[in-house]
Amino acid sequence: MEPNVRELDSKPLIAKKARLLDLVSYQASSVVSRTMIDKEAGTTTLFAFDEGQGLSEHTAPFDALVQILDGEAEVVISGKAHRLKKGEMIIMPANRPHALKAVKRFKMMLIMIRS
């Protein structure tokens, strides 16, 4: 995990009604994450990025879907920049370099399917 990324303790969410935007909070100069599901088949994680914060270029061995819940982000996949706003999504293909940066502070849900 990168130095400015903080993971929140997650309380069990099974069979409980919740509002996605309320499950992770912005913190100054940070990226905050909260894992909601972590199974062998895949993960679902919420993130809150303060303005200017991001995740540096990296690859993952599985496809991942990013859904922007609030704000505005730049997602770069294989060198091509994509500007996403609230309500938009993009799929980051497996084994292709990608990075994310907060144009404005934003929240997202990341769904990664491993099988």
Chimera marker file (.cmm) of the C-alpha trace (Angstrom):
<marker_set name="trace">
<marker id="1" x="0.000" y="0.000" z="0.000" r="1" g="1" b="0" radius="0.5"/>
<marker id="2" x="1.338" y="3.460" z="-0.900" r="1" g="1" b="0" radius="0.5"/>
<marker id="3" x="2.374" y="5.742" z="1.996" r="1" g="1" b="0" radius="0.5"/>
<marker id="4" x="-0.580" y="8.141" z="1.734" r="1" g="1" b="0" radius="0.5"/>
<marker id="5" x="-3.217" y="5.375" z="1.553" r="1" g="1" b="0" radius="0.5"/>
<marker id="6" x="-5.120" y="4.652" z="4.752" r="1" g="1" b="0" radius="0.5"/>
<marker id="7" x="-7.389" y="1.667" z="5.147" r="1" g="1" b="0" radius="0.5"/>
<marker id="8" x="-10.359" y="1.906" z="7.455" r="1" g="1" b="0" radius="0.5"/>
<marker id="9" x="-11.456" y="-0.877" z="9.755" r="1" g="1" b="0" radius="0.5"/>
<marker id="10" x="-14.506" y="-2.363" z="8.176" r="1" g="1" b="0" radius="0.5"/>
<marker id="11" x="-17.566" y="-3.245" z="10.167" r="1" g="1" b="0" radius="0.5"/>
<marker id="12" x="-19.554" y="-6.162" z="8.798" r="1" g="1" b="0" radius="0.5"/>
<marker id="13" x="-21.953" y="-4.987" z="6.099" r="1" g="1" b="0" radius="0.5"/>
<marker id="14" x="-23.638" y="-8.309" z="5.400" r="1" g="1" b="0" radius="0.5"/>
<marker id="15" x="-27.440" y="-7.971" z="5.226" r="1" g="1" b="0" radius="0.5"/>
<marker id="16" x="-27.285" y="-4.294" z="6.285" r="1" g="1" b="0" radius="0.5"/>
<marker id="17" x="-28.585" y="-1.354" z="4.300" r="1" g="1" b="0" radius="0.5"/>
<marker id="18" x="-25.864" y="1.224" z="3.609" r="1" g="1" b="0" radius="0.5"/>
<marker id="19" x="-25.224" y="4.280" z="1.457" r="1" g="1" b="0" radius="0.5"/>
<marker id="20" x="-21.952" y="3.837" z="-0.468" r="1" g="1" b="0" radius="0.5"/>
<marker id="21" x="-20.968" y="7.505" z="-0.167" r="1" g="1" b="0" radius="0.5"/>
<marker id="22" x="-21.201" y="7.290" z="3.636" r="1" g="1" b="0" radius="0.5"/>
<marker id="23" x="-18.963" y="4.229" z="3.983" r="1" g="1" b="0" radius="0.5"/>
<marker id="24" x="-15.699" y="6.034" z="3.244" r="1" g="1" b="0" radius="0.5"/>
<marker id="25" x="-14.706" y="9.625" z="4.131" r="1" g="1" b="0" radius="0.5"/>
<marker id="26" x="-12.330" y="12.153" z="2.652" r="1" g="1" b="0" radius="0.5"/>
<marker id="27" x="-9.175" y="12.909" z="4.657" r="1" g="1" b="0" radius="0.5"/>
<marker id="28" x="-6.798" y="15.770" z="3.911" r="1" g="1" b="0" radius="0.5"/>
<marker id="29" x="-3.873" y="14.856" z="1.628" r="1" g="1" b="0" radius="0.5"/>
<marker id="30" x="-4.834" y="11.182" z="1.678" r="1" g="1" b="0" radius="0.5"/>
<marker id="31" x="-6.359" y="8.267" z="-0.131" r="1" g="1" b="0" radius="0.5"/>
<marker id="32" x="-8.691" y="6.306" z="2.145" r="1" g="1" b="0" radius="0.5"/>
<marker id="33" x="-9.877" y="2.785" z="1.331" r="1" g="1" b="0" radius="0.5"/>
<marker id="34" x="-12.429" y="0.429" z="2.799" r="1" g="1" b="0" radius="0.5"/>
<marker id="35" x="-12.678" y="-3.195" z="1.721" r="1" g="1" b="0" radius="0.5"/>
<marker id="36" x="-16.286" y="-4.335" z="1.629" r="1" g="1" b="0" radius="0.5"/>
<marker id="37" x="-15.855" y="-7.824" z="0.143" r="1" g="1" b="0" radius="0.5"/>
<marker id="38" x="-12.628" y="-9.814" z="0.047" r="1" g="1" b="0" radius="0.5"/>
<marker id="39" x="-13.136" y="-13.312" z="-1.327" r="1" g="1" b="0" radius="0.5"/>
<marker id="40" x="-11.080" y="-15.714" z="-3.395" r="1" g="1" b="0" radius="0.5"/>
<marker id="41" x="-13.253" y="-14.844" z="-6.419" r="1" g="1" b="0" radius="0.5"/>
<marker id="42" x="-12.712" y="-11.086" z="-6.088" r="1" g="1" b="0" radius="0.5"/>
<marker id="43" x="-12.854" y="-7.889" z="-4.065" r="1" g="1" b="0" radius="0.5"/>
<marker id="44" x="-14.991" y="-4.788" z="-3.737" r="1" g="1" b="0" radius="0.5"/>
<marker id="45" x="-13.294" y="-1.736" z="-2.259" r="1" g="1" b="0" radius="0.5"/>
<marker id="46" x="-14.386" y="1.864" z="-1.714" r="1" g="1" b="0" radius="0.5"/>
<marker id="47" x="-11.868" y="4.695" z="-2.020" r="1" g="1" b="0" radius="0.5"/>
<marker id="48" x="-11.904" y="8.412" z="-1.173" r="1" g="1" b="0" radius="0.5"/>
<marker id="49" x="-9.153" y="10.500" z="-2.813" r="1" g="1" b="0" radius="0.5"/>
<marker id="50" x="-8.441" y="14.044" z="-1.676" r="1" g="1" b="0" radius="0.5"/>
<marker id="51" x="-7.819" y="16.527" z="-4.508" r="1" g="1" b="0" radius="0.5"/>
<marker id="52" x="-4.424" y="15.947" z="-6.150" r="1" g="1" b="0" radius="0.5"/>
<marker id="53" x="-3.978" y="12.507" z="-4.595" r="1" g="1" b="0" radius="0.5"/>
<marker id="54" x="-3.686" y="9.332" z="-6.644" r="1" g="1" b="0" radius="0.5"/>
<marker id="55" x="-2.316" y="5.874" z="-7.153" r="1" g="1" b="0" radius="0.5"/>
<marker id="56" x="0.843" y="5.610" z="-9.226" r="1" g="1" b="0" radius="0.5"/>
<marker id="57" x="1.024" y="3.510" z="-12.363" r="1" g="1" b="0" radius="0.5"/>
<marker id="58" x="0.813" y="-0.215" z="-11.711" r="1" g="1" b="0" radius="0.5"/>
<marker id="59" x="-0.669" y="-3.384" z="-13.189" r="1" g="1" b="0" radius="0.5"/>
<marker id="60" x="-3.037" y="-5.994" z="-11.836" r="1" g="1" b="0" radius="0.5"/>
<marker id="61" x="-3.471" y="-9.571" z="-13.056" r="1" g="1" b="0" radius="0.5"/>
<marker id="62" x="-7.281" y="-9.204" z="-13.249" r="1" g="1" b="0" radius="0.5"/>
<marker id="63" x="-9.825" y="-6.901" z="-14.885" r="1" g="1" b="0" radius="0.5"/>
<marker id="64" x="-11.171" y="-4.199" z="-12.573" r="1" g="1" b="0" radius="0.5"/>
<marker id="65" x="-14.248" y="-2.008" z="-12.835" r="1" g="1" b="0" radius="0.5"/>
<marker id="66" x="-14.037" y="1.542" z="-11.455" r="1" g="1" b="0" radius="0.5"/>
<marker id="67" x="-17.330" y="3.334" z="-10.695" r="1" g="1" b="0" radius="0.5"/>
<marker id="68" x="-17.049" y="7.042" z="-9.788" r="1" g="1" b="0" radius="0.5"/>
<marker id="69" x="-19.457" y="7.806" z="-6.932" r="1" g="1" b="0" radius="0.5"/>
<marker id="70" x="-18.563" y="11.473" z="-6.343" r="1" g="1" b="0" radius="0.5"/>
<marker id="71" x="-16.194" y="14.074" z="-7.783" r="1" g="1" b="0" radius="0.5"/>
<marker id="72" x="-13.865" y="13.806" z="-10.759" r="1" g="1" b="0" radius="0.5"/>
<marker id="73" x="-10.902" y="11.562" z="-11.569" r="1" g="1" b="0" radius="0.5"/>
<marker id="74" x="-8.357" y="11.001" z="-14.280" r="1" g="1" b="0" radius="0.5"/>
<marker id="75" x="-7.755" y="7.336" z="-15.032" r="1" g="1" b="0" radius="0.5"/>
<marker id="76" x="-4.804" y="6.569" z="-17.296" r="1" g="1" b="0" radius="0.5"/>
<marker id="77" x="-4.794" y="3.149" z="-18.974" r="1" g="1" b="0" radius="0.5"/>
<marker id="78" x="-1.813" y="2.182" z="-21.143" r="1" g="1" b="0" radius="0.5"/>
<marker id="79" x="-0.867" y="5.852" z="-21.501" r="1" g="1" b="0" radius="0.5"/>
<marker id="80" x="-4.355" y="7.067" z="-22.500" r="1" g="1" b="0" radius="0.5"/>
<marker id="81" x="-6.081" y="9.485" z="-20.101" r="1" g="1" b="0" radius="0.5"/>
<marker id="82" x="-9.799" y="9.214" z="-19.368" r="1" g="1" b="0" radius="0.5"/>
<marker id="83" x="-11.639" y="11.917" z="-17.381" r="1" g="1" b="0" radius="0.5"/>
<marker id="84" x="-14.474" y="10.400" z="-15.331" r="1" g="1" b="0" radius="0.5"/>
<marker id="85" x="-17.173" y="12.126" z="-13.282" r="1" g="1" b="0" radius="0.5"/>
<marker id="86" x="-19.852" y="11.031" z="-10.836" r="1" g="1" b="0" radius="0.5"/>
<marker id="87" x="-21.958" y="8.231" z="-12.290" r="1" g="1" b="0" radius="0.5"/>
<marker id="88" x="-19.383" y="7.127" z="-14.878" r="1" g="1" b="0" radius="0.5"/>
<marker id="89" x="-17.341" y="3.929" z="-14.940" r="1" g="1" b="0" radius="0.5"/>
<marker id="90" x="-14.443" y="2.347" z="-16.789" r="1" g="1" b="0" radius="0.5"/>
<marker id="91" x="-12.959" y="-1.127" z="-16.937" r="1" g="1" b="0" radius="0.5"/>
<marker id="92" x="-9.198" y="-1.376" z="-16.422" r="1" g="1" b="0" radius="0.5"/>
<marker id="93" x="-8.008" y="-4.463" z="-18.320" r="1" g="1" b="0" radius="0.5"/>
<marker id="94" x="-5.788" y="-7.066" z="-16.696" r="1" g="1" b="0" radius="0.5"/>
<marker id="95" x="-2.027" y="-6.701" z="-17.113" r="1" g="1" b="0" radius="0.5"/>
<marker id="96" x="-2.218" y="-3.190" z="-18.622" r="1" g="1" b="0" radius="0.5"/>
<marker id="97" x="-0.585" y="-0.315" z="-16.737" r="1" g="1" b="0" radius="0.5"/>
<marker id="98" x="-3.013" y="2.106" z="-15.127" r="1" g="1" b="0" radius="0.5"/>
<marker id="99" x="-2.980" y="5.006" z="-12.673" r="1" g="1" b="0" radius="0.5"/>
<marker id="100" x="-5.595" y="7.209" z="-10.995" r="1" g="1" b="0" radius="0.5"/>
<marker id="101" x="-5.508" y="10.838" z="-9.874" r="1" g="1" b="0" radius="0.5"/>
<marker id="102" x="-8.073" y="13.148" z="-8.274" r="1" g="1" b="0" radius="0.5"/>
<marker id="103" x="-8.799" y="16.096" z="-10.576" r="1" g="1" b="0" radius="0.5"/>
<marker id="104" x="-11.268" y="17.081" z="-7.828" r="1" g="1" b="0" radius="0.5"/>
<marker id="105" x="-11.621" y="14.994" z="-4.719" r="1" g="1" b="0" radius="0.5"/>
<marker id="106" x="-13.536" y="11.856" z="-5.593" r="1" g="1" b="0" radius="0.5"/>
<marker id="107" x="-14.934" y="8.601" z="-4.272" r="1" g="1" b="0" radius="0.5"/>
<marker id="108" x="-14.988" y="5.374" z="-6.231" r="1" g="1" b="0" radius="0.5"/>
<marker id="109" x="-15.908" y="1.742" z="-5.949" r="1" g="1" b="0" radius="0.5"/>
<marker id="110" x="-13.388" y="-0.753" z="-7.333" r="1" g="1" b="0" radius="0.5"/>
<marker id="111" x="-14.633" y="-4.215" z="-8.245" r="1" g="1" b="0" radius="0.5"/>
<marker id="112" x="-11.976" y="-6.781" z="-9.123" r="1" g="1" b="0" radius="0.5"/>
<marker id="113" x="-12.985" y="-10.238" z="-10.304" r="1" g="1" b="0" radius="0.5"/>
<marker id="114" x="-10.224" y="-12.846" z="-9.951" r="1" g="1" b="0" radius="0.5"/>
<marker id="115" x="-11.851" y="-15.770" z="-11.715" r="1" g="1" b="0" radius="0.5"/>
<link id1="1" id2="2" r="1" g="1" b="0" radius="0.2"/>
<link id1="2" id2="3" r="1" g="1" b="0" radius="0.2"/>
<link id1="3" id2="4" r="1" g="1" b="0" radius="0.2"/>
<link id1="4" id2="5" r="1" g="1" b="0" radius="0.2"/>
<link id1="5" id2="6" r="1" g="1" b="0" radius="0.2"/>
<link id1="6" id2="7" r="1" g="1" b="0" radius="0.2"/>
<link id1="7" id2="8" r="1" g="1" b="0" radius="0.2"/>
<link id1="8" id2="9" r="1" g="1" b="0" radius="0.2"/>
<link id1="9" id2="10" r="1" g="1" b="0" radius="0.2"/>
<link id1="10" id2="11" r="1" g="1" b="0" radius="0.2"/>
<link id1="11" id2="12" r="1" g="1" b="0" radius="0.2"/>
<link id1="12" id2="13" r="1" g="1" b="0" radius="0.2"/>
<link id1="13" id2="14" r="1" g="1" b="0" radius="0.2"/>
<link id1="14" id2="15" r="1" g="1" b="0" radius="0.2"/>
<link id1="15" id2="16" r="1" g="1" b="0" radius="0.2"/>
<link id1="16" id2="17" r="1" g="1" b="0" radius="0.2"/>
<link id1="17" id2="18" r="1" g="1" b="0" radius="0.2"/>
<link id1="18" id2="19" r="1" g="1" b="0" radius="0.2"/>
<link id1="19" id2="20" r="1" g="1" b="0" radius="0.2"/>
<link id1="20" id2="21" r="1" g="1" b="0" radius="0.2"/>
<link id1="21" id2="22" r="1" g="1" b="0" radius="0.2"/>
<link id1="22" id2="23" r="1" g="1" b="0" radius="0.2"/>
<link id1="23" id2="24" r="1" g="1" b="0" radius="0.2"/>
<link id1="24" id2="25" r="1" g="1" b="0" radius="0.2"/>
<link id1="25" id2="26" r="1" g="1" b="0" radius="0.2"/>
<link id1="26" id2="27" r="1" g="1" b="0" radius="0.2"/>
<link id1="27" id2="28" r="1" g="1" b="0" radius="0.2"/>
<link id1="28" id2="29" r="1" g="1" b="0" radius="0.2"/>
<link id1="29" id2="30" r="1" g="1" b="0" radius="0.2"/>
<link id1="30" id2="31" r="1" g="1" b="0" radius="0.2"/>
<link id1="31" id2="32" r="1" g="1" b="0" radius="0.2"/>
<link id1="32" id2="33" r="1" g="1" b="0" radius="0.2"/>
<link id1="33" id2="34" r="1" g="1" b="0" radius="0.2"/>
<link id1="34" id2="35" r="1" g="1" b="0" radius="0.2"/>
<link id1="35" id2="36" r="1" g="1" b="0" radius="0.2"/>
<link id1="36" id2="37" r="1" g="1" b="0" radius="0.2"/>
<link id1="37" id2="38" r="1" g="1" b="0" radius="0.2"/>
<link id1="38" id2="39" r="1" g="1" b="0" radius="0.2"/>
<link id1="39" id2="40" r="1" g="1" b="0" radius="0.2"/>
<link id1="40" id2="41" r="1" g="1" b="0" radius="0.2"/>
<link id1="41" id2="42" r="1" g="1" b="0" radius="0.2"/>
<link id1="42" id2="43" r="1" g="1" b="0" radius="0.2"/>
<link id1="43" id2="44" r="1" g="1" b="0" radius="0.2"/>
<link id1="44" id2="45" r="1" g="1" b="0" radius="0.2"/>
<link id1="45" id2="46" r="1" g="1" b="0" radius="0.2"/>
<link id1="46" id2="47" r="1" g="1" b="0" radius="0.2"/>
<link id1="47" id2="48" r="1" g="1" b="0" radius="0.2"/>
<link id1="48" id2="49" r="1" g="1" b="0" radius="0.2"/>
<link id1="49" id2="50" r="1" g="1" b="0" radius="0.2"/>
<link id1="50" id2="51" r="1" g="1" b="0" radius="0.2"/>
<link id1="51" id2="52" r="1" g="1" b="0" radius="0.2"/>
<link id1="52" id2="53" r="1" g="1" b="0" radius="0.2"/>
<link id1="53" id2="54" r="1" g="1" b="0" radius="0.2"/>
<link id1="54" id2="55" r="1" g="1" b="0" radius="0.2"/>
<link id1="55" id2="56" r="1" g="1" b="0" radius="0.2"/>
<link id1="56" id2="57" r="1" g="1" b="0" radius="0.2"/>
<link id1="57" id2="58" r="1" g="1" b="0" radius="0.2"/>
<link id1="58" id2="59" r="1" g="1" b="0" radius="0.2"/>
<link id1="59" id2="60" r="1" g="1" b="0" radius="0.2"/>
<link id1="60" id2="61" r="1" g="1" b="0" radius="0.2"/>
<link id1="61" id2="62" r="1" g="1" b="0" radius="0.2"/>
<link id1="62" id2="63" r="1" g="1" b="0" radius="0.2"/>
<link id1="63" id2="64" r="1" g="1" b="0" radius="0.2"/>
<link id1="64" id2="65" r="1" g="1" b="0" radius="0.2"/>
<link id1="65" id2="66" r="1" g="1" b="0" radius="0.2"/>
<link id1="66" id2="67" r="1" g="1" b="0" radius="0.2"/>
<link id1="67" id2="68" r="1" g="1" b="0" radius="0.2"/>
<link id1="68" id2="69" r="1" g="1" b="0" radius="0.2"/>
<link id1="69" id2="70" r="1" g="1" b="0" radius="0.2"/>
<link id1="70" id2="71" r="1" g="1" b="0" radius="0.2"/>
<link id1="71" id2="72" r="1" g="1" b="0" radius="0.2"/>
<link id1="72" id2="73" r="1" g="1" b="0" radius="0.2"/>
<link id1="73" id2="74" r="1" g="1" b="0" radius="0.2"/>
<link id1="74" id2="75" r="1" g="1" b="0" radius="0.2"/>
<link id1="75" id2="76" r="1" g="1" b="0" radius="0.2"/>
<link id1="76" id2="77" r="1" g="1" b="0" radius="0.2"/>
<link id1="77" id2="78" r="1" g="1" b="0" radius="0.2"/>
<link id1="78" id2="79" r="1" g="1" b="0" radius="0.2"/>
<link id1="79" id2="80" r="1" g="1" b="0" radius="0.2"/>
<link id1="80" id2="81" r="1" g="1" b="0" radius="0.2"/>
<link id1="81" id2="82" r="1" g="1" b="0" radius="0.2"/>
<link id1="82" id2="83" r="1" g="1" b="0" radius="0.2"/>
<link id1="83" id2="84" r="1" g="1" b="0" radius="0.2"/>
<link id1="84" id2="85" r="1" g="1" b="0" radius="0.2"/>
<link id1="85" id2="86" r="1" g="1" b="0" radius="0.2"/>
<link id1="86" id2="87" r="1" g="1" b="0" radius="0.2"/>
<link id1="87" id2="88" r="1" g="1" b="0" radius="0.2"/>
<link id1="88" id2="89" r="1" g="1" b="0" radius="0.2"/>
<link id1="89" id2="90" r="1" g="1" b="0" radius="0.2"/>
<link id1="90" id2="91" r="1" g="1" b="0" radius="0.2"/>
<link id1="91" id2="92" r="1" g="1" b="0" radius="0.2"/>
<link id1="92" id2="93" r="1" g="1" b="0" radius="0.2"/>
<link id1="93" id2="94" r="1" g="1" b="0" radius="0.2"/>
<link id1="94" id2="95" r="1" g="1" b="0" radius="0.2"/>
<link id1="95" id2="96" r="1" g="1" b="0" radius="0.2"/>
<link id1="96" id2="97" r="1" g="1" b="0" radius="0.2"/>
<link id1="97" id2="98" r="1" g="1" b="0" radius="0.2"/>
<link id1="98" id2="99" r="1" g="1" b="0" radius="0.2"/>
<link id1="99" id2="100" r="1" g="1" b="0" radius="0.2"/>
<link id1="100" id2="101" r="1" g="1" b="0" radius="0.2"/>
<link id1="101" id2="102" r="1" g="1" b="0" radius="0.2"/>
<link id1="102" id2="103" r="1" g="1" b="0" radius="0.2"/>
<link id1="103" id2="104" r="1" g="1" b="0" radius="0.2"/>
<link id1="104" id2="105" r="1" g="1" b="0" radius="0.2"/>
<link id1="105" id2="106" r="1" g="1" b="0" radius="0.2"/>
<link id1="106" id2="107" r="1" g="1" b="0" radius="0.2"/>
<link id1="107" id2="108" r="1" g="1" b="0" radius="0.2"/>
<link id1="108" id2="109" r="1" g="1" b="0" radius="0.2"/>
<link id1="109" id2="110" r="1" g="1" b="0" radius="0.2"/>
<link id1="110" id2="111" r="1" g="1" b="0" radius="0.2"/>
<link id1="111" id2="112" r="1" g="1" b="0" radius="0.2"/>
<link id1="112" id2="113" r="1" g="1" b="0" radius="0.2"/>
<link id1="113" id2="114" r="1" g="1" b="0" radius="0.2"/>
<link id1="114" id2="115" r="1" g="1" b="0" radius="0.2"/>
</marker_set>
